[in-house]
Structure formats: C-alpha cells, structure tokens
Amino acid sequence: MSLPLVLLHALPLDSSMWDGTAAALRARGRQVLTPDLCGFGSAPLPHGSPSLDLVADALARELDRQGAGEVALAGCSMGGYVAMAFLRRHPDRVRALALLAARSTADGAEAAAGRLRFAEAVLDDSARPGLVTATTPSLLGATTRARRPDLPARVTDLALAARPRSVAWAQRAIAARTDSTAALRAMEVPAVVVIGAEDGLVSLDEACATAGALRHGRLAVLPGVGHLAPLEAPEATAEILADLLAQARTTAAGAAVRAGAEAAAC
C-alpha cells in the first residue's frame, strides 16, 4: 500500500484549500487524506488551553480511525506548525515532511502579541467582518491577486465562514508554540520546505533557515506565489509533493534492502 499523504490546512481556512492539489495527486494514484484541524470544518475544538500539541494528538487519533499508521505530512502555515508538533509527539509515524509557508522557530514577543491581539479582535462581532476583509487578501501574492481576481473573494469567504472562537483559539495556540528546529534536525526522512516568492508573512531567509535544519531536505521557491501555495499554484504544489513521496518510497526501499542484508549477515 502506498504511503498516505496527509494535507494540513492553513488558518483560518479548512481542508477545502487543498482540493486542487489533492485532486492532482489522486489522479497520479496517490493516497491523500485532507482532515479538518481542530475547530475548523467538521472538527470540534478540543478541551483545554490552546495548544498545537492538542491538535497534533487529535490528528493522531483521526489517522488511527482511518487506519493510517506511518504517513507523509504536508502542512501549510498553521498546518505546518501542526505537522511539526506531530513530529515532536509522534516521530515514528512521520516518513516524509513538507512545510509550506511555515517557520521552524517560535514567535518572538512582538509576533506573539500581535496574534493575541488578533485573537481578541476576531471575537468582536462588530469588528470581525472588517478585520477579516482587510487582512485576508494579504495571504495571497500580488501576482495571484492580479491574475486571479476571484481568489481573494474566495479566501475571504472561507475566512468569514470560520467560527470566531476557533480562529481565536488557533491564534493563541500558534502564539504559544515551541521552537521545532531541534526536532527537524533529528529527522532522518525526506523533507521539503516550500515558500512563495511573494509570501508577505514568512520570509525567504526564514524558509532557508528551516530548510537548513533538515538533514535530508531541500528548499522549493514558487515564483508569483504568496502564502497559500495550494490555492495559488495547486499543480506546482502537487508536483513538489509527488517528488517528496517518490523520495520517501526510495528511502523506504533502501532501508528494506539494508535490513535484509543485515539479517542475511547474521
């Protein structure tokens, strides 16, 4: 059976942001899972203080329910932070990793404070529509906004449909996340860091630093793309992930051959 690829969505969207990429991968015969993360789509919020560890453990239970043991993980933005939390808590289940528009480091004090202010503001029913409408288009690159004028409206609609309490909870969880650099350095599986050349939230330098922490990783830069590569460039994103799965398959085959040779030597 092929290695399942689990696609984790960004904040404040849901799993539908992966529809184009998932369809392209399934057309190639890949097994793809697109779960909603805690509080989004059909997934309930967990009990307890906001923490990505709770989201990662809920994901592990959902994968258990679907019969998916070892997986390849691909997470965009918040999904990337959940993927790193999953890696820290369930390292033996991760056979390949893709981080899109996500940095390995924790938020600094200023960035964390900004997330907490947003979390408070999004709970204000009178302020929320204007806040979402004003900030959501910045998730897309300038090229995308010019060439696909329908997409900012779609992203804004998805953001407005998200439950305010879930958005606030997720922002607080992301603000509280820990540095994952050490976990990435300990990885022995194929990995890729994907960054849009027009990403206004995660810089190329940050993406390079994240890729540099990976022993078996590489950096992929998508021209004309902002923070949401799966929506802005679904085919190119699918190509990168298909390559990652091929690497994982080759790595697994090589490990099996080595294990067989060692057994024969005994």
SVG drawing of the C-alpha trace seen along z (x, -y; Angstrom):
<svg xmlns="http://www.w3.org/2000/svg" viewBox="-21 -47 48 62">
<polyline fill="none" stroke="black" stroke-width="0.4" points="0.0,0.0 1.3,-3.5 2.3,-5.9 -0.7,-8.1 -0.1,-11.8 -1.8,-14.0 -2.5,-17.6 -3.0,-20.1 -4.6,-23.4 -3.8,-27.0 -5.6,-29.4 -8.4,-30.5 -9.3,-28.1 -10.4,-24.4 -9.3,-21.3 -11.0,-22.5 -8.0,-24.7 -6.2,-21.5 -8.9,-20.5 -6.9,-21.3 -3.6,-19.8 -5.4,-16.7 -7.2,-16.1 -3.9,-16.3 -2.2,-13.9 -5.1,-11.4 -5.1,-11.5 -1.5,-10.2 -2.7,-7.3 -1.5,-8.8 -3.4,-8.1 -4.4,-11.6 -6.1,-12.5 -7.3,-16.0 -8.5,-16.3 -10.0,-19.4 -7.9,-20.6 -9.5,-21.2 -12.2,-23.8 -12.4,-24.0 -14.8,-22.4 -16.4,-19.4 -13.7,-19.1 -14.6,-20.2 -12.3,-22.3 -10.5,-20.3 -10.9,-20.8 -8.1,-22.6 -5.9,-25.7 -4.9,-26.5 -2.0,-24.2 -0.9,-22.7 0.0,-19.6 -3.7,-19.0 -4.3,-19.5 -1.4,-17.1 -2.8,-14.4 -6.3,-14.8 -4.8,-14.3 -3.1,-11.2 -6.4,-9.8 -8.1,-10.7 -5.4,-8.9 -5.8,-5.9 -9.5,-6.0 -8.7,-6.0 -6.2,-3.2 -3.2,-5.4 -0.1,-4.5 3.0,-5.9 2.3,-8.9 3.8,-11.7 2.8,-15.1 2.4,-18.3 1.2,-21.4 0.7,-25.0 1.1,-27.8 -0.8,-26.7 -0.9,-23.2 2.9,-23.3 3.1,-24.2 0.7,-21.3 2.9,-19.0 6.0,-20.0 4.0,-19.4 3.0,-16.0 6.7,-15.3 7.7,-16.1 5.0,-14.0 4.7,-11.1 8.1,-11.0 7.9,-7.3 4.8,-7.9 6.4,-10.5 8.1,-9.1 8.2,-12.4 7.6,-16.1 6.6,-19.1 6.4,-22.5 4.7,-25.3 4.9,-28.9 5.9,-27.9 9.0,-28.7 10.6,-26.3 11.2,-28.9 8.7,-30.1 7.2,-33.5 9.1,-36.4 7.4,-38.6 6.1,-41.1 4.7,-38.5 3.1,-36.6 1.5,-39.7 0.1,-40.5 -1.5,-37.1 -3.1,-37.6 -4.5,-41.0 -6.0,-39.4 -7.5,-36.6 -9.3,-39.2 -10.4,-41.3 -11.8,-38.4 -14.2,-37.7 -15.8,-41.1 -18.8,-40.6 -18.9,-44.2 -15.2,-44.3 -14.7,-40.9 -16.0,-41.3 -13.9,-44.4 -10.9,-42.8 -11.1,-39.7 -11.9,-41.5 -8.9,-43.8 -6.3,-41.2 -7.2,-38.1 -6.1,-39.3 -2.6,-39.7 -2.4,-35.9 -2.1,-35.9 0.7,-37.1 0.4,-40.2 0.7,-38.1 -2.2,-35.9 -4.4,-38.9 -3.7,-40.4 -4.2,-37.2 -7.0,-35.6 -9.2,-38.3 -11.8,-35.7 -9.4,-34.1 -9.2,-36.9 -13.0,-36.8 -13.0,-33.0 -10.4,-33.1 -12.2,-36.0 -15.5,-34.0 -13.7,-30.9 -12.2,-33.1 -15.6,-34.7 -17.2,-31.2 -14.7,-30.1 -16.0,-30.1 -14.6,-33.1 -13.9,-31.1 -11.9,-28.6 -9.9,-31.3 -9.1,-32.9 -8.2,-29.5 -5.9,-28.7 -4.1,-32.1 -3.4,-31.6 -2.1,-28.1 0.2,-29.2 1.5,-32.1 2.3,-29.6 4.1,-27.1 7.7,-26.0 10.7,-26.0 10.8,-22.9 14.3,-23.3 15.8,-20.5 13.1,-18.1 13.8,-19.0 17.5,-18.4 16.8,-15.0 14.8,-13.9 16.2,-11.1 13.4,-11.2 12.9,-13.2 11.6,-16.7 11.0,-19.9 10.3,-23.5 8.1,-25.4 8.0,-29.2 6.2,-31.5 8.4,-34.2 5.7,-36.8 4.9,-35.5 4.4,-38.5 4.3,-36.6 7.2,-34.2 10.4,-35.5 12.8,-33.6 15.5,-33.9 13.3,-32.1 12.4,-29.4 16.1,-28.9 16.9,-28.6 14.1,-26.0 15.4,-24.0 18.9,-24.3 17.8,-22.4 16.8,-19.4 19.4,-16.7 17.5,-15.3 15.6,-18.4 15.5,-21.0 14.0,-24.4 11.5,-25.0 10.6,-28.6 7.4,-29.2 7.6,-32.4 4.5,-34.6 3.0,-32.8 2.2,-34.2 1.4,-32.5 -1.1,-29.9 0.6,-27.8 -2.0,-25.0 -4.6,-27.6 -2.4,-29.8 -0.4,-27.1 -2.1,-23.7 -0.4,-21.9 3.1,-23.1 2.4,-22.2 1.3,-18.7 4.4,-18.2 6.6,-19.0 4.7,-16.7 4.7,-13.9 8.5,-14.2 8.6,-14.0 6.6,-10.8 8.9,-9.3 11.9,-10.1 10.1,-8.5 9.4,-5.4 13.1,-5.2 14.3,-5.7 11.9,-3.0 13.1,-0.6 16.7,-1.3 16.1,-0.7 14.4,2.6 17.3,3.8 19.8,2.8 17.7,4.6 17.6,7.7 21.4,7.7 22.0,7.3 19.6,10.2 21.4,12.4 24.8,11.5 23.5,12.7"/>
</svg>
